[in-house]
Protein backbone atom coordinates (compact mmCIF):
# COMPACT_ATOMS: atom_id res chain seq x y z
CA UNK A 1 0.00 0.00 0.00
CA UNK A 2 2.70 2.47 1.03
CA UNK A 3 4.78 1.49 -2.00
CA UNK A 4 1.87 2.21 -4.32
CA UNK A 5 1.21 5.60 -2.71
CA UNK A 6 4.90 6.50 -2.95
CA UNK A 7 5.10 5.53 -6.63
CA UNK A 8 1.98 7.56 -7.38
CA UNK A 9 3.49 10.56 -5.59
CA UNK A 10 6.76 10.16 -7.51
CA UNK A 11 4.90 10.01 -10.83
CA UNK A 12 2.83 13.12 -10.07
CA UNK A 13 5.95 14.96 -8.88
CA UNK A 14 7.90 14.07 -12.04
CA UNK A 15 5.10 15.06 -14.42
CA UNK A 16 4.53 18.35 -12.59
CA UNK A 17 8.24 19.16 -12.46
CA UNK A 18 8.63 18.35 -16.16
CA UNK A 19 5.74 20.63 -17.15
CA UNK A 20 7.06 23.47 -15.01
CA UNK A 21 10.56 23.01 -16.45
CA UNK A 22 9.16 23.14 -19.97
CA UNK A 23 7.15 26.31 -19.29
CA UNK A 24 10.09 28.13 -17.69
CA UNK A 25 12.46 26.95 -20.45
CA UNK A 26 10.13 28.33 -23.11
CA UNK A 27 10.43 31.75 -21.49
CA UNK A 28 14.17 31.34 -20.95
CA UNK A 29 14.77 30.34 -24.60
CA UNK A 30 12.71 33.29 -25.84
CA UNK A 31 14.58 35.78 -23.66
CA UNK A 32 17.91 34.42 -24.93
CA UNK A 33 16.87 34.40 -28.59
CA UNK A 34 17.06 30.62 -28.98
CA UNK A 35 15.25 29.22 -32.02
CA UNK A 36 13.87 25.78 -31.22
CA UNK A 37 11.52 22.99 -32.12
CA UNK A 38 9.79 20.61 -29.71
CA UNK A 39 11.94 19.83 -26.67
CA UNK A 40 11.95 18.28 -23.21
CA UNK A 41 13.70 20.01 -20.31
CA UNK A 42 13.84 18.38 -16.91
CA UNK A 43 15.22 21.13 -14.74
CA UNK A 44 16.17 24.56 -16.02
CA UNK A 45 19.43 24.76 -18.01
CA UNK A 46 21.90 27.60 -17.60
CA UNK A 47 22.07 29.82 -20.69
CA UNK A 48 24.63 32.51 -21.48
CA UNK A 49 23.85 33.44 -25.08
CA UNK A 50 24.97 36.75 -26.54
CA UNK A 51 22.38 38.84 -28.35
CA UNK A 52 24.56 38.69 -31.46
CA UNK A 53 24.89 34.88 -31.35
CA UNK A 54 23.12 32.28 -33.51
CA UNK A 55 21.58 29.46 -31.47
CA UNK A 56 19.21 26.83 -32.94
CA UNK A 57 17.82 23.69 -31.28
CA UNK A 58 15.98 21.36 -33.68
CA UNK A 59 13.06 19.18 -32.61
CA UNK A 60 13.53 16.28 -30.26
CA UNK A 61 16.06 17.90 -27.91
CA UNK A 62 16.09 16.43 -24.41
CA UNK A 63 18.03 18.18 -21.63
CA UNK A 64 18.25 16.84 -18.07
CA UNK A 65 19.52 19.37 -15.54
CA UNK A 66 18.21 17.90 -12.29
CA UNK A 67 20.22 15.37 -10.31
CA UNK A 68 17.11 13.56 -9.09
CA UNK A 69 16.12 12.68 -12.66
CA UNK A 70 19.57 12.27 -14.21
CA UNK A 71 20.51 8.60 -14.57
CA UNK A 72 23.91 9.21 -12.95
CA UNK A 73 22.50 11.60 -10.36
CA UNK A 74 25.02 14.32 -11.17
CA UNK A 75 24.41 17.59 -9.37
CA UNK A 76 25.06 19.80 -12.41
CA UNK A 77 22.74 21.69 -14.74
CA UNK A 78 23.17 21.71 -18.50
CA UNK A 79 25.02 24.89 -19.43
CA UNK A 80 25.03 26.51 -22.88
CA UNK A 81 27.38 29.41 -23.65
CA UNK A 82 27.39 31.09 -27.07
CA UNK A 83 29.61 34.15 -27.52
CA UNK A 84 29.04 37.21 -29.69
CA UNK A 85 29.05 36.24 -33.36
CA UNK A 86 29.31 32.52 -32.53
CA UNK A 87 27.01 29.75 -33.69
CA UNK A 88 25.55 26.71 -31.94
CA UNK A 89 23.29 24.34 -33.86
CA UNK A 90 21.83 21.15 -32.42
CA UNK A 91 20.12 18.69 -34.77
CA UNK A 92 17.06 16.50 -34.26
CA UNK A 93 16.72 13.94 -31.50
CA UNK A 94 19.69 14.93 -29.35
CA UNK A 95 19.74 13.92 -25.70
CA UNK A 96 22.04 15.27 -23.00
CA UNK A 97 22.28 15.43 -19.23
CA UNK A 98 24.43 17.66 -17.05
CA UNK A 99 26.28 18.76 -20.21
CA UNK A 100 28.29 21.93 -20.86
CA UNK A 101 28.64 23.35 -24.39
CA UNK A 102 30.70 26.47 -25.05
CA UNK A 103 30.75 28.04 -28.53
CA UNK A 104 33.03 31.02 -29.16
CA UNK A 105 33.16 30.34 -32.92
CA UNK A 106 31.01 27.37 -33.90
CA UNK A 107 29.74 24.12 -32.41
CA UNK A 108 27.57 21.96 -34.66
CA UNK A 109 25.79 18.82 -33.47
CA UNK A 110 24.06 16.56 -35.97
CA UNK A 111 21.06 14.25 -35.53
CA UNK A 112 20.40 11.30 -33.23
CA UNK A 113 23.17 12.02 -30.72
CA UNK A 114 23.39 10.84 -27.10
CA UNK A 115 25.64 12.82 -24.75
CA UNK A 116 26.46 11.17 -21.43
CA UNK A 117 26.22 12.87 -18.06
CA UNK A 118 28.87 15.45 -17.26
CA UNK A 119 30.24 15.77 -20.80
CA UNK A 120 31.90 19.03 -21.86
CA UNK A 121 32.12 20.29 -25.46
CA UNK A 122 34.20 23.42 -26.11
CA UNK A 123 35.64 25.14 -29.18
CA UNK A 124 38.28 27.22 -27.37
CA UNK A 125 41.20 27.08 -24.93
CA UNK A 126 39.63 29.99 -22.99
CA UNK A 127 43.05 31.63 -22.64
CA UNK A 128 46.46 31.93 -24.28
CA UNK A 129 48.79 28.98 -23.80
CA UNK A 130 51.68 31.39 -23.32
CA UNK A 131 52.03 32.26 -19.61
CA UNK A 132 53.41 35.68 -20.55
CA UNK A 133 49.88 36.62 -21.65
CA UNK A 134 48.09 35.43 -18.51
CA UNK A 135 46.49 38.13 -16.35
CA UNK A 136 46.93 40.66 -19.17
CA UNK A 137 44.63 41.94 -21.94
CA UNK A 138 46.63 39.78 -24.38
CA UNK A 139 45.28 36.61 -22.78
CA UNK A 140 42.03 36.70 -24.77
CA UNK A 141 43.78 38.18 -27.81
CA UNK A 142 45.93 35.07 -28.18
CA UNK A 143 43.26 32.59 -27.12
CA UNK A 144 43.07 29.75 -29.64
CA UNK A 145 39.63 28.66 -30.91
CA UNK A 146 38.46 26.30 -33.68
CA UNK A 147 35.02 24.95 -34.70
CA UNK A 148 33.69 21.62 -33.40
CA UNK A 149 31.53 19.33 -35.54
CA UNK A 150 29.79 16.20 -34.27
CA UNK A 151 28.00 14.28 -37.00
CA UNK A 152 24.95 11.98 -36.88
CA UNK A 153 24.46 8.89 -34.71
CA UNK A 154 27.23 9.59 -32.19
CA UNK A 155 27.29 8.31 -28.61
CA UNK A 156 29.51 10.22 -26.17
CA UNK A 157 30.14 8.47 -22.85
CA UNK A 158 29.79 10.21 -19.50
CA UNK A 159 32.37 12.76 -18.34
CA UNK A 160 34.01 12.99 -21.76
CA UNK A 161 35.62 16.20 -23.01
CA UNK A 162 35.50 17.27 -26.66
CA UNK A 163 38.11 19.94 -27.37
CA UNK A 164 38.46 22.68 -29.98
CA UNK A 165 38.89 21.92 -33.67
CA UNK A 166 37.56 18.37 -33.43
CA UNK A 167 35.36 16.74 -36.08
CA UNK A 168 33.64 13.50 -35.11
CA UNK A 169 32.29 11.33 -37.92
CA UNK A 170 28.93 9.59 -38.05
CA UNK A 171 28.26 6.34 -36.16
CA UNK A 172 31.05 6.91 -33.62
CA UNK A 173 31.13 5.70 -30.01
CA UNK A 174 33.30 7.55 -27.50
CA UNK A 175 34.07 5.73 -24.26
CA UNK A 176 33.29 7.29 -20.89
CA UNK A 177 35.89 9.69 -19.52
CA UNK A 178 37.59 10.28 -22.87
CA UNK A 179 39.39 13.48 -23.88
CA UNK A 180 38.99 13.95 -27.62
CA UNK A 181 41.78 16.11 -29.06
CA UNK A 182 41.72 15.17 -32.76
CA UNK A 183 39.35 14.17 -35.53
CA UNK A 184 37.59 10.80 -35.40
CA UNK A 185 36.61 9.09 -38.69
CA UNK A 186 33.12 7.64 -39.01
CA UNK A 187 32.18 4.13 -37.85
CA UNK A 188 34.81 3.85 -35.11
CA UNK A 189 35.06 3.40 -31.33
CA UNK A 190 37.52 5.64 -29.49
CA UNK A 191 38.46 6.06 -25.83
CA UNK A 192 41.06 7.24 -23.35
CA UNK A 193 42.99 10.38 -22.48
CA UNK A 194 43.88 11.45 -25.07
CA UNK A 195 41.26 9.44 -26.96
CA UNK A 196 42.65 6.81 -29.35
CA UNK A 197 41.20 4.34 -31.83
CA UNK A 198 39.92 1.14 -30.18
CA UNK A 199 38.06 -0.69 -32.93
CA UNK A 200 35.69 -0.29 -35.82
CA UNK A 201 32.04 0.19 -34.96
CA UNK A 202 30.20 -2.58 -36.80
CA UNK A 203 26.75 -1.88 -35.35
N, C-alpha and C positions, 0 to 999 in steps of 0.2 A: 504493500500500500504506500509506504513512505517513498519507496523507490519510484513508483509511478508518479507520485506528486512531484518529486524532485525532477524527474525527466520532463514532465509537463512544464514546470517552472523554467527549466533550462531552455526548452524550445521556445517558449514565449519571450524569454529574455533575449535570445539570439535573434529572433525575427524582429523584435522591437529595436534592438541595437543596430541591426543591419539597415532597417528603414531610416532610422535617424541618421546614421552615417551617410547614407545615400543622399538624403535631403541636404545635409550640411555640406557634403562634397559638391553637390550641384552649385550651391552658392559660392563655395570656395573656388571652383573651377571658373565660374563666370567672372568673379572678381579678378582672377589672375589671367584672364584672357585665354584659357585653355579651350581648344576646339575638341569635341569628343563625341563618340557614339554612345551606345548603351554600355554601362559599366556596373561593377559591383565594388563597393568600398566597405570594408569591415574595419571600423576605426577611421579616424580622419588623418590623411597623409599630411606631411609638411611640404609646403610649396614655397619656393623662392624663385619666381619667374619674372624676369624683367619685362617691362611694358613693350620693349622693342624686340622681344624674343618671339620665336615661332614654335608653338607647342601643340601637337596634335595627338590625341589618343583615339585610335579606331575602336570599333565595336568589339565587345567581348573582353575588355580589360577587367582584371580582377586584382584588387590590391588589399592585402591584409596588413593592418597596422596596429592590431591589438593582440597582446601576448596571450590572452585567454583563448583566442580563436586561431592563433597561428599554430600550425602543427608542431613546431619546435618550441613554442612558448617563449620566443625571444621578445624581450622587453624593448622593442625598437620600432618606431613608426617608419613607414615608407617615406623617403625624402626625395623630392625632385627639385633640382636647381638648374635653371636655364639662364645664362648670362645675356647681356645686351647683344643683339645681333646673332645669337646662337640659335640652333635648331634642335629640337627633340621630336622625333616621330616614333610612335609605337603602333605596330600593326594589329591585325585582328587576333582575338583569342590569345592574349598574353596574360599570364598569371605570375604574380610576385608577392612575396611577403617579407616585410622588414628590410626592404631593398632601398639602397641609395643610388641615384643616378645624377651625375653632374655633367652638364653640357656647357662648355665655354665656346665651342665651335659647332660641333655636330655629333649627335648620337642618334643612330637609326636602328630600331628594332623591327624585325620582320614579323611574320605571322606564326601562330602556333608555337609560342615560346613559353617555357616554364623556367622561372628564376627562383632558386632555392633561398630559404631564409637567411638573411644577413649578408646577401651578396652586394657588392659595390661595383658600379660601372662608371668610369671617369674618362674624360678625354683630355686631361691636363695633368701636369705635375704639381700645380698649385703654386709653385715658386721656382726660382732659378736653382739650378743644381750647382752653381758656383757660390761658395760661401761668402765671397767678397760682396755679393749683391744682397745678402740677407739683411733684413732690418733697414733697408734703404729703398728709395723709390724705384731703383733698378730691378728689384726683386720680381715685380710683376712684368716689367718690360722684357725681361729675359726668360720669362716662364714659357716652357715648351708645351704646346698643345697640338693634337692631331685627331681627326675624326675617328669615331668608332662605329663599325657596322656589324650587326648580328643578324644573320639571314634566317630563313624559315626553319621551323622544326628543330630548334636547339634547346637542349636541356642543360641548365647551369646548376651544378650542385651547391649546397648551402655553403655560406661563408667564402665563396670564391670572389676574386678580384679581377676585373677586366680593365686593363690599363690603356692609355692613350695610343691611338694609331693602329689598333687591332681590328682586323676583319675576320669574322668567324663564319665559315661556310655553312650551308644547309645540312641538316641531319647530323649535327655534331652533339656529342655528349661530353660535358666537362665535369670531372670528378669533384667531389666536395673539397673545399679548402684550397683550390687551385689558384695560382696567380698567373694570369694569361698575359704574356708580354709580347707575343708575336702572332702573326696570322695563322689561322687553322684552316686547312683545306676541308672541303665538304666530306661527309660520310666517314668521320674519324672520331675516336675516343681519345681525349687528352686528360692529363692530370699531373699534379705536383706543383712545386714551387722552385724554379719557374716551371710552368706547365710544359709537358713534353708529350710526344706521340706515344700512345699505349697500344692501340690496335685499330683496325678498320671497324666501322660500325656497319654491321651487315643486317640490321633490323629494317 
